[in-house]
Amino acid sequence: MIKKLTTFSFLALMLIGCVSIENETPETPEKQTDIHISGWDNNQKVAYWKNGERQFMTTSEKHQERVHSMYVAGNDVYIVGQETQFSPTISEKVKTIAKIWKNGTPSYLPTLTSGYENSKAFCVFVAGNDVYVAGAEYSGRNGLAVLWKNGKATSLATNRSAAESVYVSGSDVYVAGFEDNEKGILVAKLWKNGKVVFHTDGSQNAIFHSVIISGTDIHLSGKEGNVAKTWRNGIPTILNDSNGDNEKFSYSSEELFISGTDVYATGAKYAYSTDSFGKADVALLWKNGQLQPLEGQEAYAGGVYVMDNIVYVVGGIGEEAVLWKNGIASKLPGGSYASSIFITQVEK
């Protein structure tokens, strides 16, 4: 998921008299920092924590829920994911519907293409009064990349594809994801205002999982082949410790965060024998391409956020949702997995 640091401006007060001049140093205003985390609980229902405490959310009584991204705009908290509906008599999955929660209240996102009854929402971004959601709609196993703007869906591709991340910079809307080529190979793609502006060469499977715009730079994270990578303005960087044992392991870079000139990326290392969601061997955090320590085995790292020189990462260790703070893990109550984090800071 995609994040933006909060900045503040301060007014310094200078008192000037006719006899003497005195500069008074203004007091630094106190700040209220709130840590927002989304994920799901042990009952496979959406979960939202604020400053470590579970908050109320309207959840489905009968169906499973998974959430992938959150965004906080003012007093509004947006969370996106999907609801998986099962038959009342058999355990087979029958329908998956993209879903968005605003301040705990859910609504479904409509599908666009005839015959595509299933959908998932992977990322949410709020710009002004507009709410953007990146995701996909499905017919069987074949997905189609979709961008929702204020609930209205637009398709981005024609072949099997998905939109994994969305970021808005000024009047430009960037979407990162992938699309099949004519050989059936996944090509990582970046769309700008609906047009493809960058993609991998199609020689091996590749996916963009996250996009962030910082100044004039376009940052992407994902994987190409079995190697985790980040891209800056189209130039790839192989992430440390992700290109030496690819016969045994697969690596992926998931979420991004930019803090000043530092680029943070999260991901995981999988053994091929356990290459499935929730079975990662090691949760990974990179800073400028170099690995940073994270506690725990059989772990997966999701969202990352940096505030006041503290690096926050969320994810899971085993079957428990966790928050890493500068590499040290703490459990989130009642959680199975934490997928996204957003931090707000305001003056008291």
Residue pairs with C-beta under 8 A, 6 or more apart in sequence:
1 68
1 69
1 70
1 71
1 123
1 124
1 165
1 210
1 255
1 303
1 339
1 340
1 342
2 69
2 71
2 123
2 125
2 165
2 166
2 167
2 210
2 211
2 212
2 256
3 257
3 303
3 305
3 341
3 342
3 343
5 259
5 306
5 307
6 344
6 345
6 346
8 29
8 347
10 26
10 29
11 26
12 26
13 24
13 26
14 23
14 24
15 22
15 24
29 347
29 348
30 347
30 348
31 345
31 346
31 347
31 348
32 345
32 346
32 347
32 348
33 307
33 308
33 343
33 344
33 345
34 50
34 51
34 343
34 344
34 345
35 49
35 50
35 51
35 52
35 312
35 323
35 341
35 343
36 48
36 49
36 50
36 70
36 72
36 77
36 341
36 342
36 343
36 344
37 48
37 49
37 50
37 70
37 303
37 314
37 321
37 323
37 332
37 338
37 340
37 341
38 46
38 47
38 48
38 49
38 67
38 69
38 70
38 79
38 338
38 339
38 340
38 341
39 46
39 47
39 49
39 67
39 302
39 314
39 316
39 321
39 332
39 335
39 336
39 337
39 338
39 339
39 340
40 46
40 47
40 65
40 66
40 67
40 335
40 336
40 337
40 339
41 47
41 321
41 334
41 335
41 336
42 319
42 334
42 335
42 336
44 64
44 65
44 66
44 336
45 57
45 59
45 60
45 64
45 65
46 57
46 59
46 65
46 67
46 79
46 81
46 101
46 106
47 54
47 57
47 67
47 321
47 332
47 334
47 335
47 338
48 54
48 55
48 57
48 70
48 77
48 79
48 101
48 104
49 55
49 332
49 333
49 335
49 338
52 323
52 330
52 332
52 333
53 333
54 333
54 334
55 104
56 104
57 79
57 101
57 104
58 101
58 104
58 105
58 106
59 65
59 106
60 83
60 106
62 85
62 86
62 88
63 83
63 84
63 85
63 86
64 83
64 84
64 86
65 81
65 82
65 83
65 84
65 99
66 81
66 82
66 84
66 339
67 79
67 80
67 81
67 101
67 339
67 340
68 80
68 81
68 120
68 121
68 122
68 123
68 339
68 340
69 79
69 80
69 81
69 121
69 122
69 123
69 124
69 303
69 339
69 340
70 77
70 78
70 79
70 80
70 124
70 340
70 341
70 342
71 77
71 78
71 124
71 125
71 126
71 342
72 78
72 342
72 344
73 126
75 103
76 102
76 103
76 126
77 101
77 102
77 103
77 104
78 100
78 101
78 102
78 124
78 126
78 131
79 100
79 101
79 124
79 340
80 98
80 99
80 100
80 101
80 121
80 122
80 123
80 124
80 133
80 135
81 98
81 99
81 120
81 121
81 339
82 96
82 97
82 98
82 99
82 119
82 120
82 121
83 96
83 97
83 99
83 106
83 108
84 93
84 95
84 96
85 93
85 94
85 95
85 96
85 97
86 92
86 93
86 94
87 94
95 117
95 118
96 118
96 119
96 120
96 138
97 108
97 109
97 118
97 119
98 108
98 109
98 111
98 119
98 120
98 121
98 133
98 135
98 137
98 148
99 106
99 107
99 108
99 109
99 121
100 106
100 107
100 109
100 121
100 124
100 131
100 133
101 107
107 151
109 119
109 121
109 133
109 135
109 148
109 151
109 153
110 151
110 152
110 153
111 117
111 118
111 119
111 137
111 146
111 153
112 137
112 146
112 153
112 154
112 155
113 137
113 139
113 144
113 155
115 139
116 137
116 138
116 139
116 144
117 138
117 139
118 137
118 138
118 139
119 135
119 136
119 137
119 138
119 146
120 135
120 136
120 138
120 143
120 162
121 133
121 134
121 135
121 148
122 134
122 135
122 136
122 162
122 163
122 164
122 165
123 133
123 134
123 135
123 163
123 164
123 165
123 166
123 210
124 131
124 132
124 133
124 134
124 166
125 131
125 132
125 166
125 167
125 168
126 132
127 168
130 149
130 150
130 168
131 148
131 149
131 150
131 151
132 147
132 148
132 149
132 166
132 168
132 173
133 147
133 148
133 166
134 145
134 146
134 147
134 148
134 163
134 164
134 165
134 166
134 175
134 176
134 177
135 146
135 147
135 148
135 162
135 163
136 143
136 144
136 145
136 146
136 161
136 162
136 163
136 177
137 143
137 144
137 146
137 153
138 144
142 160
143 160
143 161
143 162
144 155
144 157
144 158
144 160
144 161
144 162
145 155
145 156
145 157
145 161
145 162
145 163
145 175
145 177
145 178
145 179
146 153
146 154
146 155
146 156
146 163
147 153
147 154
147 156
147 163
147 166
147 173
147 175
147 194
148 154
149 173
154 194
156 163
156 175
156 177
156 191
156 194
157 179
157 189
159 179
159 180
159 181
160 179
160 180
161 177
161 178
161 179
161 180
161 189
162 177
162 178
163 175
163 176
163 177
163 191
164 176
164 177
164 178
164 207
164 208
164 209
164 210
165 175
165 176
165 177
165 208
165 209
165 210
165 211
166 173
166 174
166 175
166 176
166 211
167 173
167 174
167 211
167 212
167 213
168 174
169 213
172 192
172 193
172 213
173 192
173 193
173 194
174 190
174 191
174 192
174 211
174 213
174 218
175 190
175 191
175 211
176 188
176 189
176 190
176 191
176 208
176 209
176 210
176 211
176 220
176 222
177 188
177 189
177 191
177 207
177 208
178 186
178 187
178 188
178 189
178 206
178 207
178 208
179 186
179 187
179 189
180 186
180 187
181 187
181 202
183 202
185 202
185 203
185 204
185 205
186 205
186 206
186 207
187 199
187 200
187 201
187 202
187 206
188 199
188 200
188 206
188 207
188 208
188 220
188 222
188 224
189 196
189 198
189 199
189 200
189 208
190 196
190 197
190 198
190 199
190 208
190 211
190 218
190 220
191 197
198 218
198 220
198 231
198 234
200 206
200 224
204 224
204 225
205 224
205 225
206 222
206 223
206 224
206 225
207 222
207 223
207 252
208 220
208 221
208 222
208 231
209 221
209 222
209 223
209 252
209 253
209 254
209 255
210 220
210 221
210 222
210 253
210 254
210 255
210 256
210 265
211 218
211 219
211 220
211 256
212 218
212 219
212 256
212 257
212 258
213 219
214 258
217 232
217 233
218 231
218 232
218 233
218 234
219 230
219 231
219 232
219 256
219 258
219 263
220 230
220 231
220 232
220 256
221 228
221 229
221 230
221 231
221 253
221 254
221 255
221 256
221 265
221 267
222 228
222 229
222 231
222 252
222 253
223 229
223 250
223 251
223 252
223 253
224 236
225 246
226 246
226 249
226 250
226 251
227 238
227 239
227 242
227 243
227 246
227 251
228 238
228 239
228 242
228 251
228 252
228 253
228 265
228 267
228 284
228 286
229 236
229 237
229 238
229 239
229 242
229 253
230 236
230 237
230 239
230 253
230 256
230 263
230 265
230 286
230 289
231 237
232 263
237 289
238 289
239 251
239 253
239 265
239 267
239 284
239 286
239 289
239 291
240 286
240 289
240 290
240 291
241 269
241 284
241 291
242 251
242 253
242 269
242 284
243 251
248 271
248 272
249 269
249 270
249 271
249 272
249 281
250 269
250 270
250 272
250 275
251 267
251 268
251 269
251 270
251 284
252 267
252 268
252 270
253 265
253 266
253 267
253 286
254 265
254 266
254 267
254 268
254 301
254 302
255 265
255 266
255 301
255 302
255 303
255 304
255 340
256 263
256 264
256 265
256 304
257 263
257 264
257 265
257 304
257 305
257 306
258 264
259 306
262 287
262 288
262 306
263 287
263 288
263 289
264 285
264 286
264 287
264 304
264 306
264 311
265 285
265 286
265 304
266 283
266 284
266 285
266 286
266 301
266 302
266 303
266 304
266 313
266 315
267 283
267 284
267 286
267 301
268 280
268 281
268 282
268 283
268 284
268 299
268 300
268 301
269 280
269 281
269 282
269 284
270 279
270 280
270 281
271 281
274 280
274 281
277 300
278 300
278 316
278 319
278 337
279 298
280 298
280 299
280 300
281 297
281 298
282 294
282 297
282 299
283 294
283 296
283 299
283 300
283 301
283 313
283 315
283 317
283 324
284 291
284 294
284 301
285 291
285 292
285 293
285 294
285 301
285 304
285 311
285 313
285 324
285 327
286 292
287 311
292 311
292 327
293 327
294 301
294 313
294 324
294 327
294 329
295 317
295 324
295 327
295 328
295 329
296 317
296 322
296 329
297 317
298 317
298 318
299 315
299 316
299 317
299 318
299 322
300 315
300 316
300 337
301 313
301 314
301 315
301 324
302 313
302 314
302 315
302 316
302 337
302 338
302 339
302 340
302 341
303 313
303 314
303 338
303 339
303 340
303 341
303 342
304 311
304 312
304 313
304 314
304 341
305 311
305 312
305 341
305 342
305 343
306 312
307 343
307 345
310 325
310 326
311 324
311 325
311 326
311 327
312 323
312 324
312 325
312 341
312 343
313 323
313 324
313 341
314 321
314 322
314 323
314 324
314 332
314 338
314 339
314 340
314 341
315 321
315 322
315 324
315 337
315 338
315 339
316 322
316 335
316 336
316 337
316 338
317 329
319 336
320 331
320 332
320 335
320 336
321 331
321 332
321 335
321 336
321 337
321 338
322 329
322 330
322 331
322 332
322 335
322 338
323 329
323 330
323 332
323 338
323 341
324 330
332 338
